[in-house]
Amino acid sequence: MIRNGRGAAGGAEQPGPGGRRAVRVWCDGCYDMVHYGHSNQLRQARAMGDYLIVGVHTDEEIAKHKGPPVFTQEERYKMVQAIKWVDEVVPAAPYVTTLETLDKYNCDFCVHGNDITLTVDGRDTYEEVKQAGRYRECKRTQGVSTTDLVGRMLLVTKAHHSSQEMSSEYREYADSFGKCPGGRNPWTGVSQFLQTSQKIIQFASGKEPQPGETVIYVAGAFDLFHIGHVDFLEKVHRLAERPYIIAGLHFDQPGGAHPVPPKSLRAELAALWPQEVNHYKGKNYPIMNLHERTLSVLACRYVSEVVIGAPYAVTAELLSHFKVDLVCHGKTEIIPDRDGSDPYQEPKRRGIFRQIDSGSNLTTDLIVQRIITNRLEYEARNQKKEAKELAFLEAARQQAAQPLGERDGDF
């Protein structure tokens, strides 16, 4: 077990309100290519109780029931551990959720999204706990799925950068990736993510820096928020006894200079400002648009605040506005600004710039390479998954259509 506590450091489980016994909640899953949809599920689950335990399946179990995962089990354990609503992680959790598992970890019930998870032989993995009344459902996050993210990585398109119409190639892919010959189920496929201020409020901490806290500024794309980012942010978090980390997220595509956002707009959308990431990353980057990347970073336990659409250069105005004590950057290459200047020249001049070695060599590029190398396997995995789900839905439909006395299990 990996205990998190409610902050970045581990801590003991706290009693529930009024001193009552804490309500312990169980979630489990593959958590492969962790995205803000996973984080939102865990946020909702945590709100149903006082202490959230998350079981993560092994590579072997996932390969058996679904197909090969993109990330290793050790990478997936650490990604889930970094989500701020998670109190404890259970590695090598069983693929089928049983009452025995809930009892072993003293959990009152388990929570899953309003989609279906099936075993290799097409059985509902939550059947036992559902029948026992120890199952709760939360809303699935619309507009994001592992299928969609894989599709973005395989195709050269920037349709996901805005609400512009999909290219014909992307639309064809969206209509076919993971779609078995029998049709489409309600949970698989690609849909457009729509950001709202309410969603940002749900993810944001809403806390200002307090006296005695060290304000640390980091900036970047944070695309496909992954274990390399987590390792970096964890190292940055350890630089101070009471850190307050502000992550500046750059815009998607190139544009001109823009001002530092006022404090009241730090967590507001800045859709009219220019864009940066594609300027220094090129290709199809970023894979996730600015609003998606915002939620992914806000879900990380090491981050206190996010600047949405931060300027590429860390200016004197920005440092003064946020009262920054320290600026950190990883060991990746620092790309000059469009005028050839060093974007970190001001914090370097002040002596508050530090480069941090995360110890991880994982990058967004390497993740994309994993997907491209194993493209056929991932396509087959999604088609297999959807075929099982469609068969399950059809069986349930036929069961519901039968007269009451003729249904399986009725006497």
RODO-2510 file (C-alpha; in nm, 4 decimals, decimal comma):
residues 411
     n   res          X          Y          Z
     1     m     0,0000     0,0000     0,0000
     2     i     0,1127     0,3555    -0,0739
     3     r    -0,0317     0,6118     0,1661
     4     n    -0,0655     0,9705     0,0541
     5     g    -0,2452     1,1687     0,3210
     6     r    -0,4280     1,4806     0,2017
     7     g    -0,1140     1,6724     0,1117
     8     a     0,2056     1,5830    -0,0660
     9     a     0,3434     1,4018     0,2365
    10     g     0,1876     1,0950     0,3927
    11     g    -0,0444     1,1282     0,6890
    12     a    -0,2747     0,9316     0,9134
    13     e    -0,6370     0,8787     0,8264
    14     q    -0,8575     1,1407     0,9879
    15     p    -1,1985     1,0675     1,1471
    16     g    -1,5136     1,1793     0,9690
    17     p    -1,7126     1,4940     1,0587
    18     g    -1,8325     1,5014     1,4193
    19     g    -1,5774     1,2386     1,5193
    20     r    -1,7689     0,9576     1,3464
    21     r    -1,5894     0,6712     1,1769
    22     a    -1,4445     0,7762     0,8435
    23     v    -1,6303     0,6510     0,5350
    24     r    -1,3753     0,4590     0,3312
    25     v    -1,4254     0,4482    -0,0470
    26     w    -1,2709     0,2040    -0,2949
    27     c    -1,1959     0,2701    -0,6623
    28     d    -1,0009     0,0472    -0,8960
    29     g    -0,8937     0,0383    -1,2570
    30     c    -0,6121     0,0245    -1,5098
    31     y    -0,5446     0,4004    -1,4991
    32     d    -0,3461     0,3718    -1,8197
    33     m    -0,2577     0,7058    -1,9791
    34     v    -0,4025     0,8872    -1,6776
    35     h    -0,5988     1,1934    -1,7879
    36     y    -0,8356     1,4452    -1,6300
    37     g    -1,1280     1,2060    -1,6837
    38     h    -0,9646     0,9619    -1,4408
    39     s    -0,8933     1,2492    -1,2018
    40     n    -1,2532     1,3661    -1,2178
    41     q    -1,3778     1,0153    -1,1352
    42     l    -1,1508     1,0043    -0,8298
    43     r    -1,2567     1,3559    -0,7276
    44     q    -1,6221     1,2507    -0,7343
    45     a    -1,5467     0,9285    -0,5467
    46     r    -1,3541     1,1130    -0,2753
    47     a    -1,6517     1,3474    -0,2276
    48     m    -1,8704     1,0457    -0,1439
    49     g    -1,6636     0,9614     0,1623
    50     d    -1,3723     1,0642     0,3834
    51     y    -1,0852     0,8406     0,2689
    52     l    -1,0200     0,7171    -0,0841
    53     i    -0,8279     0,3967    -0,1605
    54     v    -0,7448     0,3267    -0,5256
    55     g    -0,6502    -0,0192    -0,6510
    56     v    -0,4417    -0,0341    -0,9686
    57     h    -0,4213    -0,3502    -1,1810
    58     t    -0,0956    -0,5121    -1,2945
    59     d     0,0291    -0,5199    -1,6519
    60     e    -0,0422    -0,8944    -1,6620
    61     e    -0,4058    -0,8547    -1,5562
    62     i    -0,4698    -0,5745    -1,8056
    63     a    -0,3090    -0,7697    -2,0913
    64     k    -0,5277    -1,0691    -2,0062
    65     h    -0,8587    -0,8841    -1,9970
    66     k    -0,8084    -0,5834    -2,2305
    67     g    -0,4780    -0,5914    -2,4133
    68     p    -0,1332    -0,4364    -2,3566
    69     p    -0,1194    -0,1174    -2,1462
    70     v     0,0711     0,1875    -2,2698
    71     f     0,2369     0,2514    -1,9328
    72     t     0,4031     0,0046    -1,6961
    73     q     0,2393    -0,0797    -1,3659
    74     e     0,5059     0,1125    -1,1710
    75     e     0,4393     0,4221    -1,3830
    76     r     0,0647     0,3845    -1,3330
    77     y     0,0973     0,3393    -0,9549
    78     k     0,2935     0,6633    -0,9286
    79     m     0,0567     0,8581    -1,1541
    80     v    -0,2447     0,7653    -0,9415
    81     q    -0,0512     0,8416    -0,6237
    82     a     0,0083     1,1964    -0,7541
    83     i    -0,3658     1,2749    -0,7875
    84     k    -0,4589     1,4989    -0,4962
    85     w    -0,7879     1,3292    -0,4074
    86     v    -0,6231     0,9897    -0,3546
    87     d    -0,5346     0,8937     0,0035
    88     e    -0,3901     0,5495    -0,0589
    89     v    -0,2879     0,3333    -0,3552
    90     v    -0,3091    -0,0477    -0,3594
    91     p    -0,0747    -0,1961    -0,6222
    92     a    -0,1686    -0,5218    -0,7985
    93     a    -0,5389    -0,4916    -0,7203
    94     p    -0,7536    -0,7782    -0,8561
    95     y    -0,9277    -0,7083    -1,1867
    96     v    -1,2639    -0,8290    -1,0539
    97     t    -1,3884    -0,6280    -0,7551
    98     t    -1,5170    -0,8547    -0,4776
    99     l    -1,6632    -0,8140    -0,1314
   100     e    -1,3468    -0,9788    -0,0014
   101     t    -1,1396    -0,6898    -0,1406
   102     l    -1,3687    -0,4248     0,0085
   103     d    -1,3602    -0,5972     0,3467
   104     k    -0,9817    -0,6432     0,3359
   105     y    -0,9343    -0,2671     0,3131
   106     n    -1,2341    -0,1824     0,5385
   107     c    -1,4121    -0,0008     0,2548
   108     d    -1,7822     0,0770     0,2809
   109     f    -1,8430     0,0698    -0,0948
   110     c    -1,6715     0,1080    -0,4305
   111     v    -1,7256     0,3762    -0,6946
   112     h    -1,7040     0,3463    -1,0717
   113     g    -1,8107     0,5591    -1,3673
   114     n    -2,1407     0,5061    -1,5474
   115     d    -1,9783     0,2876    -1,8136
   116     i    -1,9140    -0,0857    -1,8080
   117     t    -1,5979    -0,2851    -1,7280
   118     l    -1,5871    -0,6494    -1,8389
   119     t    -1,3631    -0,9486    -1,7831
   120     v    -1,2061    -1,1438    -2,0689
   121     d    -1,5156    -1,3681    -2,0749
   122     g    -1,7590    -1,0732    -2,0854
   123     r    -1,8704    -1,0595    -1,7199
   124     d    -1,9303    -0,7336    -1,5306
   125     t    -1,6306    -0,6882    -1,2985
   126     y    -1,8550    -0,5197    -1,0386
   127     e    -2,1361    -0,7772    -1,0434
   128     e    -2,0730    -0,9079    -0,6896
   129     v    -2,0533    -0,5704    -0,5155
   130     k    -2,3536    -0,4410    -0,7102
   131     q    -2,5659    -0,7320    -0,5909
   132     a    -2,4521    -0,6674    -0,2339
   133     g    -2,5512    -0,2991    -0,2501
   134     r    -2,1946    -0,1784    -0,2019
   135     y    -2,1562    -0,0055    -0,5365
   136     r    -2,1939     0,3638    -0,6256
   137     e    -2,1758     0,5347    -0,9626
   138     c    -2,0271     0,8678    -1,0656
   139     k    -2,0583     1,0610    -1,3900
   140     r    -1,8142     0,9820    -1,6687
   141     t    -1,6285     1,2877    -1,7999
   142     q    -1,7481     1,3650    -2,1502
   143     g    -1,5026     1,4557    -2,4251
   144     v    -1,2017     1,2521    -2,3158
   145     s    -1,1018     0,8907    -2,3471
   146     t    -0,7837     0,6909    -2,3929
   147     t    -0,9154     0,6003    -2,7398
   148     d    -0,9365     0,9677    -2,8357
   149     l    -0,5892     1,0501    -2,7024
   150     v    -0,4359     0,7591    -2,8918
   151     g    -0,6095     0,8820    -3,2072
   152     r    -0,4630     1,2298    -3,1667
   153     m    -0,1133     1,0846    -3,1351
   154     l    -0,1491     0,8733    -3,4471
   155     l    -0,2827     1,1473    -3,6719
   156     v    -0,1325     1,4786    -3,7765
   157     t    -0,4217     1,7088    -3,6907
   158     k    -0,4749     2,0141    -3,4771
   159     a    -0,8534     1,9852    -3,4600
   160     h    -0,8193     1,9241    -3,0865
   161     h    -0,6583     2,2674    -3,0378
   162     s    -0,9890     2,4440    -3,0883
   163     s    -1,3536     2,3910    -3,1645
   164     q    -1,2782     2,3977    -3,5361
   165     e    -1,4269     2,1249    -3,7489
   166     m    -1,2383     1,7934    -3,7571
   167     s    -1,0386     1,7115    -4,0673
   168     s    -1,1927     1,4383    -4,2833
   169     e    -0,9036     1,2053    -4,1923
   170     y    -0,9510     1,2607    -3,8180
   171     r    -1,3274     1,2215    -3,8447
   172     e    -1,2844     0,8931    -4,0322
   173     y    -1,0420     0,7747    -3,7653
   174     a    -1,2728     0,8910    -3,4843
   175     d    -1,5547     0,6948    -3,6426
   176     s    -1,3510     0,3766    -3,6797
   177     f    -1,0843     0,3557    -3,4085
   178     g    -1,1947     0,0890    -3,1658
   179     k    -1,5225     0,0387    -3,3518
   180     c    -1,6006    -0,3255    -3,4070
   181     p    -1,8098    -0,4414    -3,7058
   182     g    -2,1185    -0,4776    -3,4862
   183     g    -2,1626    -0,1075    -3,4186
   184     r    -2,0740     0,1361    -3,1405
   185     n    -2,1477     0,1377    -2,7689
   186     p    -2,2244     0,4562    -2,5721
   187     w    -1,8822     0,4731    -2,4002
   188     t    -1,6233     0,4201    -2,6747
   189     g    -1,5238     0,6790    -2,9310
   190     v    -1,4309     1,0420    -2,9684
   191     s    -1,6275     1,3419    -2,8496
   192     q    -1,5451     1,7119    -2,8146
   193     f    -1,4328     1,8310    -2,4707
   194     l    -1,6079     2,1483    -2,3578
   195     q    -1,4407     2,3396    -2,0744
   196     t    -1,6516     2,5219    -1,8159
   197     s    -1,5629     2,7555    -1,5298
   198     q    -1,7430     2,5163    -1,2933
   199     k    -1,5064     2,2322    -1,3854
   200     i    -1,2040     2,4535    -1,3145
   201     i    -1,3510     2,5507    -0,9764
   202     q    -1,4033     2,1828    -0,8903
   203     f    -1,0370     2,1048    -0,9646
   204     a    -0,8761     2,4199    -0,8215
   205     s    -0,7697     2,4498    -0,4571
   206     g    -0,8800     2,8129    -0,4304
   207     k    -0,6000     2,8840    -0,1798
   208     e    -0,3718     3,1877    -0,1953
   209     p    -0,0062     3,1730    -0,0870
   210     q     0,0258     3,2075     0,2893
   211     p     0,2961     3,3905     0,4891
   212     g     0,6018     3,1693     0,5221
   213     e     0,5319     2,9710     0,2040
   214     t     0,7898     2,9658    -0,0754
   215     v     0,6345     3,0596    -0,4098
   216     i     0,7935     2,8495    -0,6855
   217     y     0,7129     2,9094    -1,0520
   218     v     0,7438     2,6433    -1,3222
   219     a     0,6290     2,6716    -1,6827
   220     g     0,5772     2,4514    -1,9844
   221     a     0,3286     2,2625    -2,1969
   222     f     0,2681     1,9771    -1,9498
   223     d     0,1203     1,7871    -2,2428
   224     l    -0,0223     1,4381    -2,1806
   225     f     0,0591     1,4998    -1,8131
   226     h     0,2790     1,2015    -1,7326
   227     i     0,5248     1,0478    -1,4874
   228     g     0,8115     1,2675    -1,6127
   229     h     0,6103     1,5758    -1,5126
   230     v     0,5172     1,4197    -1,1784
   231     d     0,8791     1,3330    -1,0970
   232     f     0,9847     1,6906    -1,1801
   233     l     0,7090     1,8522    -0,9716
   234     e     0,7785     1,6191    -0,6796
   235     k     1,1469     1,7221    -0,6833
   236     v     1,0483     2,0905    -0,7008
   237     h     0,8067     2,0399    -0,4110
   238     r     1,0925     1,9114    -0,1954
   239     l     1,2951     2,2308    -0,2421
   240     a     1,1057     2,4126     0,0328
   241     e     0,9548     2,3257     0,3681
   242     r     0,6268     2,4972     0,2722
   243     p     0,6159     2,5197    -0,1083
   244     y     0,3456     2,6927    -0,3120
   245     i     0,3961     2,5828    -0,6707
   246     i     0,2476     2,7873    -0,9549
   247     a     0,2487     2,6119    -1,2936
   248     g     0,2373     2,8357    -1,5993
   249     l     0,0765     2,6607    -1,8976
   250     h     0,1625     2,7924    -2,2416
   251     f    -0,0902     2,8408    -2,5197
   252     d    -0,1260     2,5828    -2,7951
   253     q    -0,0014     2,7656    -3,1061
   254     p     0,2272     3,0653    -3,1734
   255     g     0,1231     3,4246    -3,1183
   256     g     0,2501     3,7597    -2,9989
   257     a     0,3357     3,8949    -2,6569
   258     h     0,0676     3,9128    -2,3921
   259     p     0,0398     4,0516    -2,0388
   260     v     0,0498     3,8706    -1,7065
   261     p    -0,3084     3,7801    -1,6083
   262     p    -0,4510     3,9610    -1,3042
   263     k    -0,4963     3,7509    -0,9899
   264     s    -0,8743     3,7378    -1,0364
   265     l    -0,8279     3,5675    -1,3736
   266     r    -0,5667     3,3036    -1,2858
   267     a    -0,8211     3,0241    -1,3094
   268     e    -1,0384     3,1769    -1,5809
   269     l    -1,0309     3,0919    -1,9482
   270     a    -0,8098     3,3076    -2,1683
   271     a    -0,9248     3,1861    -2,5074
   272     l    -0,8494     3,5108    -2,6893
   273     w    -0,4799     3,5223    -2,6009
   274     p    -0,2023     3,4016    -2,8317
   275     q    -0,0598     3,0501    -2,8279
   276     e     0,2898     2,9140    -2,7711
   277     v     0,3408     2,5373    -2,7443
   278     n     0,3353     2,4571    -3,1152
   279     h     0,6049     2,7248    -3,1647
   280     y     0,8669     2,5283    -2,9698
   281     k     0,7325     2,1717    -2,9935
   282     g     0,6161     2,1652    -3,3569
   283     k     0,4540     1,8601    -3,5220
   284     n     0,1119     1,7831    -3,3770
   285     y     0,1870     1,9266    -3,0338
   286     p     0,0318     1,9806    -2,7963
   287     i    -0,1743     1,6618    -2,8044
   288     m    -0,4087     1,8006    -2,5387
   289     n    -0,5437     2,1523    -2,5730
   290     l    -0,4879     2,4225    -2,3123
   291     h    -0,8093     2,3610    -2,1196
   292     e    -0,7472     1,9865    -2,0981
   293     r    -0,3899     2,0428    -1,9831
   294     t    -0,5158     2,2862    -1,7187
   295     l    -0,7332     2,0221    -1,5514
   296     s    -0,4585     1,7593    -1,5708
   297     v    -0,2103     1,9843    -1,3882
   298     l    -0,4659     2,1133    -1,1357
   299     a    -0,5321     1,7522    -1,0312
   300     c    -0,1680     1,7043    -0,9240
   301     r    -0,1108     1,7177    -0,5483
   302     y     0,2161     1,9107    -0,5863
   303     v     0,0597     2,2065    -0,7729
   304     s    -0,1133     2,4881    -0,5854
   305     e    -0,2120     2,7159    -0,8738
   306     v    -0,2151     2,7275    -1,2543
   307     v    -0,1686     3,0265    -1,4828
   308     i    -0,3755     2,9516    -1,7913
   309     g    -0,1966     3,0815    -2,0989
   310     a     0,1270     3,1950    -1,9332
   311     p     0,3750     3,4087    -2,1317
   312     y     0,6653     3,2115    -2,2740
   313     a     0,9253     3,4457    -2,1239
   314     v     0,9378     3,4677    -1,7442
   315     t     0,9339     3,8452    -1,7128
   316     a     1,0006     4,0857    -1,4268
   317     e     0,6320     4,1737    -1,4331
   318     l     0,5304     3,8086    -1,3865
   319     l     0,7805     3,7542    -1,1036
   320     s     0,6599     4,0643    -0,9210
   321     h     0,2927     3,9938    -0,9795
   322     f     0,3060     3,6456    -0,8267
   323     k     0,5789     3,7354    -0,5718
   324     v     0,7915     3,4465    -0,6988
   325     d     1,0813     3,3297    -0,4789
   326     l     1,2202     3,0629    -0,7107
   327     v     1,1876     2,9623    -1,0783
   328     c     1,2559     2,6021    -1,1805
   329     h     1,3014     2,4250    -1,5125
   330     g     1,3808     2,0631    -1,5916
   331     k     1,6813     1,9294    -1,7815
   332     t     1,5058     1,9525    -2,1188
   333     e     1,6432     2,2023    -2,3705
   334     i     1,5406     2,5645    -2,3193
   335     i     1,4161     2,6896    -2,6566
   336     p     1,4880     3,0623    -2,7161
   337     d     1,1966     3,3027    -2,7493
   338     r     1,0988     3,4180    -3,1003
   339     d     1,3382     3,7120    -3,0747
   340     g     1,6241     3,4759    -2,9862
   341     s     1,6339     3,5743    -2,6184
   342     d     1,6524     3,3363    -2,3214
   343     p     1,3009     3,3075    -2,1712
   344     y     1,4610     3,2672    -1,8259
   345     q     1,7046     3,5582    -1,8462
   346     e     1,5227     3,7643    -1,5788
   347     p     1,5098     3,4959    -1,3052
   348     k     1,8721     3,4080    -1,3908
   349     r     1,9689     3,7751    -1,3490
   350     r     1,8017     3,7772    -1,0069
   351     g     1,9749     3,4542    -0,9037
   352     i     1,6472     3,2681    -0,8441
   353     f     1,6636     3,0206    -1,1336
   354     r     1,7344     2,6511    -1,0800
   355     q     1,7426     2,3542    -1,3158
   356     i     1,6050     2,0352    -1,1639
   357     d     1,6907     1,6820    -1,2720
   358     s     1,3721     1,4775    -1,2272
   359     g     1,5572     1,1498    -1,2732
   360     s     1,3036     1,0481    -1,5379
   361     n     1,3744     1,0258    -1,9105
   362     l     1,0078     0,9949    -2,0095
   363     t     0,8834     1,2657    -2,2455
   364     t     0,5682     1,3261    -2,4458
   365     d     0,7665     1,2294    -2,7564
   366     l     0,8520     0,8899    -2,6086
   367     i     0,4868     0,8272    -2,5194
   368     v     0,3849     0,9018    -2,8777
   369     q     0,6553     0,6628    -2,9995
   370     r     0,5166     0,3865    -2,7754
   371     i     0,1754     0,4346    -2,9340
   372     i     0,3023     0,4450    -3,2921
   373     t     0,5211     0,1362    -3,2417
   374     n     0,2272    -0,0652    -3,1087
   375     r    -0,0485     0,0906    -3,3179
   376     l    -0,2034    -0,2351    -3,4432
   377     e    -0,2093    -0,3824    -3,0927
   378     y    -0,3912    -0,0784    -2,9537
   379     e    -0,6420    -0,0735    -3,2377
   380     a    -0,7123    -0,4453    -3,1826
   381     r    -0,7414    -0,3868    -2,8079
   382     n    -1,0073    -0,1179    -2,8494
   383     q    -1,2037    -0,3228    -3,1056
   384     k    -1,1989    -0,6230    -2,8729
   385     k    -1,3103    -0,4095    -2,5793
   386     e    -1,6016    -0,2608    -2,7715
   387     a    -1,7159    -0,5970    -2,9059
   388     k    -1,7416    -0,7322    -2,5496
   389     e    -1,9322    -0,4242    -2,4334
   390     l    -2,1788    -0,4433    -2,7226
   391     a    -2,2410    -0,8134    -2,6552
   392     f    -2,3041    -0,7327    -2,2889
   393     l    -2,5482    -0,4530    -2,3761
   394     e    -2,7369    -0,6758    -2,6194
   395     a    -2,7651    -0,9538    -2,3603
   396     a    -2,8940    -0,7041    -2,1036
   397     r    -3,1459    -0,5674    -2,3553
   398     q    -3,2770    -0,9150    -2,4343
   399     q    -3,2946    -0,9992    -2,0631
   400     a    -3,4977    -0,6862    -1,9946
   401     a    -3,7338    -0,7661    -2,2849
   402     q    -3,8243    -1,1104    -2,1487
   403     p    -4,1397    -1,1620    -1,9413
   404     l    -4,0602    -1,1445    -1,5699
   405     g    -4,1071    -1,5178    -1,5038
   406     e    -3,8800    -1,6246    -1,7898
   407     r    -3,5719    -1,4278    -1,6863
   408     d    -3,2595    -1,6077    -1,5681
   409     g    -3,2652    -1,6543    -1,1954
   410     d    -3,6453    -1,6086    -1,1602
   411     f    -3,8447    -1,8912    -1,0093
***
